[in-house]
Amino acid sequence: MIHWRRLAMAFAIVGALLAAVRPAAAHPHVFVDARAELVFDTTGTLTAVRHVWRFDEAFSAFATQGLATDDTGKVTREALQPLAKINVDALKDYDYFSFLHVAGKRYGFKIPTEYWLQMDGGQLTLFFTLPLMEQVKVSKRTLTLDVYDPGYFVDFTLVDSEPALLVNAPTGCDLKVQPKGEPDAASAAILSQIPATERQLPPDLQDMTKDLANRITVRCP
C-alpha cells in the first residue's frame, strides 16, 4: 500500500490517473510551462541548472487533493513539500527531462537538494536546482540544454518572457532559445493512439519526439 501511494503521487503516474478520468485524453497527458536558468560560478564554470515548471490546472487539482490548506483556503508550501520530494525523486528516472551537452559531451546531474512547490491561481509550480555531476567550463565551447520528454507523456513549453536565463555567466556569452516544434498531423495521430499507461515509447516514436525538444544554446568567448 505504501508503494502504491508513492507511485500514485509521483510525477510520472499522476498523468496516467488523470487520463483514466478523462478517457478522450491522448499523449501528452501533463502540460508544463517551463523556464531554465544556467548557473555559473565566478570562474565561468557551469555548476547547475535551475528549473521553474508550472503545471496545468488538471494536474495541479489532482495532485493537491486532500492536502492541508491555510485560513484562506490555499495549500501551503509546507503541505506541498512531501509532494515536491516525491516529484523530484520520480524525475530522476527520466533524467529530469533535462539533457545537457557541452562540446558534444553529455553531462549528468546530481540528485537535487533544493526544491519546493507552490500553489498560485489554481496551478502548481515546481522549483528545483540540478547541480552538475561534473562542473564544466564553457569558454570557446557550445552548450546545449534540451528540455523535453522523449516519451511525450509530458508536454513542455518554454514561457514567452525570459524562457532561459544566464546567472553569473562570463561576459559576452550568447544565449539562443529554440522552442519546441509541433508534431505533424500524421505523427500526432500516431501519438494519440498510445494509451495513458504506456509511459515508454518505442525507439522509432522516440526519434519522432526529438523534434519536440526545447533547445537552449549558449556560446561563450
C-alpha angles and dihedrals in degrees: 000000000000090000093051093048090053092050092044090060097039119114095241096050103042091072090056091052090049090052089054088057091046105042094182092060117114135185118333104051103171125046124205133186105209142195126182131201121198108211123207132184126226093275094059093257120144107235108166150355119231118204131198112190123181114197128214119263096253093054091044094051094048095045094051099046110134097007120139118263134201127241091283093053096254123135107245126231088240092056090049096050096087089051090048090055092049091050093049092046091051093048091063089073089059098044088253086283085275122120114186125188130175116190088345096306119120117233123198133208137240121236108279118250096178113066142123143163128226132187120222130161093353094305132104121227121197118206118191140154123220112203112207116251087220118021115224139197112229100194110139090356135103120244123196128185117189116196113193145100112256087203091054089223087124121042113211121198121183113232117251096234114065097336090178133022136191114221117202090342120166116271114272099027113150119219124197129178125203111188119215122276125234125246115255119244094267094048092045090052091052093047092048090063094058111104120238090244091061102090098164118060122213114260094256091055092046088058086056094052094053087084088061093066121118105224126204115190126192128185120183129192 
